[in-house]
Amino acid sequence: MSVLTHGRRAVAVTAGTLAAALLATAAGLVAAAGGTAHADAAAVVLAQGDIDFVPQLADGRLDLRIADRTGATPVVREPSEVVLHVVPEAKESIISPVNPILGDGLYGWFLNGRHAKEIFALTPAWSGLAGARSVEVALDRSQGEGRFALYTFTEEMEGSDQEPVQHLNSEDSAYRSFALPQGPDRFAPTWGFAAEGVHRLTLTVSATLADGTKVSDTETLAVAVGSTDPTQVRPGDGSAPTPTPTTPTPSTPTPSAPTPTSTAPPAAHIIDDGHIDLAARPVEAGKLAFQIKEGTPQAPRWLEPDDVVIHVKPAAKRRITEAYDFLGTPGDPVWWLPSSQLAGLVWPGWNTEGFSASQVKGRITYRVDSLQGPGTLAIINDNSMDSTALVNSGDGLPDAFEHTAGSHSHSAWAFTKEGVYRTTFTVAATLADGTKLSDTATIAWAVGATDPTTVRPGQGTEPTAPSTAPPSGTPSATVTVSPPAPSFSASPPATGGASQGVSGSAGGTGNGDPATGGSATGGTADGRLASTGSSALLPIGLSIAAVCAGTVAFLAARRRREDETTPTTAH
């Protein structure tokens, strides 16, 4: 009580002490923001854009660094502090010239692969060391399931029946090192991985300098391949500690919220992988049924479209190429199911094998009557002989195409935005005796990151993106497109000059030479992104406010004490 009644000075002292403590805390946070990150900080994940592996000299010592140009500002990083992610979209079939390099598997995951221009992925390259006589890159060790290989195989090489040029191969001792080309151009071979999972590549870069001095550096690079979550992968050799959670555990249990009334959609049969057919099938009583065939030819399962949700996984994401610019701006994303099977994605085909050619007059017609969804749907007859848009909702519906009875085929499917789509099909045939048969049903699609378990099958009420043109009114409208040229990017074009990739300081100011420990604008001397200081603004503000409050309290207490000791004049 004495403090409350007689210790006005204590109030001022307490406020001043609090201000000093807050100021000291703020100063500590500012110092931490400007210094290096703690050893247990999360690794930087690089998954899309240009990076260069750059050998550099610093104080006579060789350092292998990564010039990271995946963001708005180039940053130089240590290989042991990053995790490269070979995204699921980088999966593609292993073509025959590459089979001896990656083994007998059907699929691999590739950076700078044949379809690199069509996907959102990393495009890694190597840069030489200026002034060196020679530079060699050696693969000391490769950890992880499946084979790793670094090789060059361009469109021109395939066209002239040349074999791929191997540089590194984890399973072949004949390819454990290669000479790094010296010059200003980026050297961008293909990185191939035969299996998903975590790979750790221990690389030694050795250089002979102009005066004959030999220098080297060894680094271990962590690579998360395919569906592996890169945020759960430790960088480097994996010895770095895993970050610990900082959220405190509540001391008292939190009462659970009442269970909401279930609004889950009716259970749907979800298909997200494997071969299916959209089939015109004869059924009892001389009718035609539009059904979905799933399973093997020996044990097929016939499903009603209104009971199914088809999931077009995020791994279907691609870039729109110039050959398909009717889908949107080239380079923009599209979720693409190819006309050839790619394991991990659903592979929809057309099936009229239930009707023989003698049973049907003419052909069987598939018509898309309407589309609900956030974007455009295109169904494309995509092969080397023909590349025609059978359906394009972007120029209006209905669209229809004919299919020979007693046959089976596949087309490519393209969705221009993520979300829920609903396609209403009418399948029709005229029998040899003139009887007309048809069936109409709606298929629900969950595209991209959309959770298929939350999607109601069949009809729905989602909003629909407006068409870019009114309906044509004719169910046979098609769009013809040019066949796409093969996409090779064994040497993808750099987004900046080679010198930019080496220095990492394009557009930077000040200490931007990574060879001397500097960084580009936005980076720190150790290669990390520079702190903006925003994390320290709040404690600084609080400390200033506390100092002001302490000063005011002190002056107020002093004023009150002076008032108490000054005689009062009677009126």
Buried (B, 14 or more C-beta within 10 A) or exposed (E): EEEEEEBBBEBBBBBBEBBBEBBEBBBEBBEBBEEEBEEEEEBBBBBBBBBBBBBBBEEEEBBBBBBBBBEEBBBBBBBBBBBBBBBBBBBBBBEEBBEBBBBEEEBBBBBBBBBBBBBBBBBBBBBBBBEBBBBBBBBEEBBBEBBBBBBBBBBEBBEEEEEBBBBBBBBEEEBBBBEBEBEEBBBBBBBBBBBBBBBBBBBBBBBBBEEEEEBBBBBBBBBBBBBBEBEEBBBBBEEBEEEEEEEEEEEEEEEEEEEEEEEEBEEBBBBBBBBBBBBBBBEEEEEBBBBBBBEEEEEBEBBBBEBBBBBBBBBBBBBBBEBBEBBBEEEEBBBBBBBEBBEBBBBBBBBBBBBEEEBBBEBBBBBBBBBBBBBBBBBBBBBEEEBBBBBBBBBBBBBBBBBBBBBBBBBBBBBBBBBBBBBBBBBBBBBEEEEEBBBEBBBBBBBBEBEBEEBBBBEBEBEBBEBEEEBBEEBEBBBEBEEBEEBBBBBBEBEBEBEBBBBBBBEBEEBBBBBEBBBBBBBBBBBBBBBEEEEBBEBBEBBBEBBEBBBEBBEEBEEEEEEEEEEEEEE
